[in-house]
Amino acid sequence: MRKLIVLATVGFVAQLVDGSLGMGYGATSSSLLVLAGLTPVAASASVHFSELGTNIASGLSHWRLRNVDWPVVARIAGPGAVGAFVGATVLSALSTDWAKPIMSMILALLGLYIIVRFVIGIRPQLKKRLTLRFLAPLGLFAGFVDATGGGGWGPVATPALLSGGRLEPRKVIGSVDTSEFAVSAAASLGFLIGIGVSGIYWAYAIALLVGGLVAAPLAALLVRAAPAHLLGVAVGGLIVLTNVRVLFGTFDVSESARIPTYLAIVVITVASLYVAAQRARRQAAAASAEAALESVNA
């Protein structure tokens, strides 16, 4: 019971992060499940089944707040589902000895990518609408990474859409979260075919789902006010640290090498938080000065 309560809390925090950043639920939850001893395929399957409920709740919340661009959802969800089904099939076919380090490596790289994305920062400039030629390959790749890594739809799709500058940030996050239901459903089907019903930890999936359902409506509101640059860097650092620990355990890395590496990850994360905060302050000051100048000229 204690473990289920902890998992429900993990689901709550992961969905709060995911709904406000457009990324993080799968990567955070899968990292902790693998760390707790689940096989990669069982962890990814459990997370994706829990996401079926959280995706619906999150999508409805974003829809009510008008954070969803439905043409984008229509163009990216289908390819994402195809990629997720293929990814789930591939992961189900891998042996545990191969799957664990591969999954942890993918998740660690995703965590690093999240840190870099929020440290560098993206300031969108709205351009023409997103096309199927751009969205279909993006969805296919993001769906495959999501299923094989236990997470990755948001970390891959959200920055790509933001960097294009063709959609305002809140609609990027809302559209990515809403389209993720199709990805989770396809991945879940792939895992059911690959490992069967008995291979899924249903209690874990339900615990994650309960926590996520509570957080979903709060996250849709948080997206308008959350300090995304700080939250993103912190989550990225946690994902990197967790999966590096799993990799070290898999390859029996000595304790003398582990501790300096863990400390280095913490130091890099703290430094990245500082850099991201400073960049956000400079951008806010520049925007304020520009608004004041426009007011004077008017």
Secondary structure, DSSP 8 states (H G I E B T S, - for coil): -HHHHHHHHHHHHHHHHHHHHS--HHHHHHHHHHHTT--HHHHHHHHHHHHHHHHHHHHHHHHHTT---HHHHHHHHHHHHHHHHHHHHHHHHS-HHHHHHHHHHHHHHHHHHHHHHHHH-------S---HHHHHHHHHHHHHHHHHHT--HHHHHHHHHHHHTSS-HHHHHHHHHHHHHHHHHHHHHHHHHHH-GGGS-HHHHHHHHHHHHHHHHHHHHHTTTS-HHHHHHHHHHHHHHHHHHHHHHHTT--HHHHHHHHHHHHHHHHHHHHHHHHHHHHHHHHHHHHHHHHHHH-
